[in-house]
Amino acid sequence: MKRLASLSIAALLLASGANAFAQTTSSGLTRAKVHAQLVQAEADGILPNSKLDYPPSPETIARNKQLYAIRHAHDQANAMAAISQNNASMTGTTD
């Protein structure tokens, strides 16, 4: 009788343990999608946001949009300078 009870308990534990490993992760979002959403939120002026200013005020959104534009205009200028410098070094000419 003791053997039957221990076998049935072992069978139940094995069945419940198998269910724990059979979880599926189908969130549908990849890292790239989440990153794109964060970049879009930053471009929209929603991020960064203070805990004291939730939801962000129109002034905060406008300020964040200006900062985003300034930062990314600077990034684009650096990228263009690097491209022109790379092209100049490949052709042997200088500007």
Helices and strands as residue ranges (DSSP letters): H 2-21, H 31-43, H 58-91
